[in-house]
Amino acid sequence: MSQTILVVDDKSSVRQLLQDYLSKQNYRVITVADGEEALYTARREQPDLVLLDIMMPRMDGFQFLKQYRKERRTPVIIITARDEETDAVLGLELGADDYVVKPFRMRELEARIRAVLRRAAEQPAPAEVLRCGELVLDQSSHQVTLGGKAVALTPIEFDLLATLMRAPGQVFTRARLVDHLLESGFTGLERTLNVHVRNLRTKIEADPDHPCYIETVFGIGYRFHKEA
């Protein structure tokens, strides 16, 4: 079965060039023009590797990488211009696996793709499922279930729940949660965050007024219940 590569670049000529070449190398290639579309497509298609440009409209490569790394460890290769190699360094610090500099040679790019995919296959995958009692959050499929039944969450609610579940018992101030969710497209204030918490509780708590999962730390913020 062909491996899937997601190409993220705002230049149609680059997308077409990569699609034509990589398709001939027996890869399944999907192309998108910005990070926001890439995030949606990656969640749906679950590619084996992402080729990621940095400078793009709406959501740039850095913003995409910050968010995507919270959900998946899929290999990412940064595509950068020669005078923007410092961007590649930042991309590596954010979790990218490698980078290539434009203009690149196709054979070199293909070799880097094979090497990154080989390394990824050799590494054990990290746990992507978070559990607490009957509440299960699957980061790879971006789904939440409660007692085996699917729970429909908004992207903000999902990211909020995932953040809390990754660190059970840890107290998050409202300001810290707002800063974290800004990376996910949240544009509200601390009082707006309270609304999202309330809405999330109505979906996962048996009694939202007396929550057992998302606890309020009065005067500070919230924490996820830590099982004994």
Residue pairs with C-beta under 8 A, 6 or more apart in sequence:
2 26
2 27
2 28
3 27
3 28
3 48
3 49
3 117
4 27
4 28
4 29
4 30
4 45
4 46
4 47
4 48
4 49
5 22
5 27
5 28
5 29
5 30
5 47
5 48
5 49
5 50
5 51
5 113
6 30
6 31
6 32
6 38
6 41
6 42
6 45
6 47
6 49
6 50
6 51
7 14
7 15
7 18
7 19
7 22
7 29
7 30
7 31
7 32
7 51
8 31
8 32
8 33
8 34
8 35
8 38
8 50
8 51
8 52
8 53
8 56
8 61
8 64
9 15
9 18
9 31
9 33
9 51
9 53
9 56
9 79
10 33
10 34
10 53
10 55
10 56
10 57
11 53
12 33
14 53
14 79
15 31
15 33
16 31
18 29
18 31
18 51
19 29
19 31
21 106
21 110
22 29
22 110
22 113
23 29
25 110
27 113
30 41
30 45
30 47
32 38
32 41
33 56
33 57
34 56
34 57
34 58
34 59
34 60
35 56
35 58
35 59
35 60
35 61
35 63
35 64
36 58
36 59
36 64
37 58
38 50
38 52
38 59
38 64
39 59
39 64
39 67
39 68
42 50
42 68
42 72
42 74
43 71
43 142
46 72
46 74
46 140
47 74
48 74
48 75
48 117
48 120
49 74
49 75
49 76
49 77
49 113
49 116
49 117
49 120
50 68
50 74
50 75
50 76
50 77
51 77
51 79
51 113
52 61
52 64
52 65
52 76
52 77
52 78
52 79
52 91
52 96
53 61
53 79
53 80
54 60
54 61
54 62
54 78
54 79
54 80
54 84
54 87
54 88
54 91
55 61
55 84
59 185
61 78
61 87
61 91
62 87
62 90
62 91
62 94
63 183
65 76
65 91
65 94
65 95
65 96
66 94
66 183
67 159
67 183
67 184
68 74
68 76
69 94
69 95
70 139
70 159
70 162
71 128
71 139
71 140
71 142
71 162
72 128
72 139
72 140
73 120
73 125
73 126
74 120
75 97
75 98
75 116
75 117
75 119
75 120
76 91
76 95
76 96
76 97
77 96
77 97
77 98
77 99
77 100
77 112
77 113
77 116
78 87
78 88
78 91
78 92
78 96
78 98
78 99
78 100
79 99
79 100
79 102
79 104
80 87
80 88
80 91
80 99
80 100
80 101
80 102
81 101
81 102
82 101
82 102
85 99
85 101
88 96
88 99
88 101
91 99
92 98
92 99
97 116
97 119
97 120
98 112
98 115
98 116
100 108
100 109
100 112
128 138
128 139
128 140
129 136
129 137
129 138
129 139
129 140
130 136
130 137
130 139
130 162
130 165
130 166
131 137
132 165
132 168
132 213
132 224
132 225
132 227
133 227
134 146
134 147
134 148
135 144
135 145
135 146
135 165
135 204
135 213
136 144
136 145
136 146
137 143
137 144
137 158
137 161
137 162
137 165
138 144
138 145
139 162
142 158
143 150
144 150
144 151
144 153
144 158
144 161
144 204
145 151
146 204
151 203
151 204
152 203
153 161
153 200
153 203
154 196
154 199
155 184
155 185
156 181
156 184
156 185
156 186
156 196
157 196
157 199
157 200
157 203
159 180
159 181
159 184
159 186
160 177
160 181
160 193
160 196
160 197
160 200
161 200
161 204
161 214
163 172
163 177
163 180
163 181
164 172
164 214
164 222
164 223
164 224
165 224
167 224
168 223
168 224
168 225
168 226
168 227
169 223
169 224
169 225
169 226
170 223
170 224
171 217
171 220
171 221
171 222
171 223
172 180
172 221
172 222
172 223
173 220
173 221
174 190
174 193
174 194
174 220
174 221
174 222
175 190
175 221
176 221
177 193
177 221
177 222
178 186
178 188
178 189
178 190
178 193
181 193
186 192
186 193
188 195
188 196
197 214
197 222
198 208
200 214
201 208
201 211
201 213
201 214
202 208
204 213
204 214
205 211
205 212
205 213
205 214
206 212
212 225
213 224
213 225
214 222
214 223
214 224
214 225
215 222
215 223
215 224
215 225
216 222
217 223
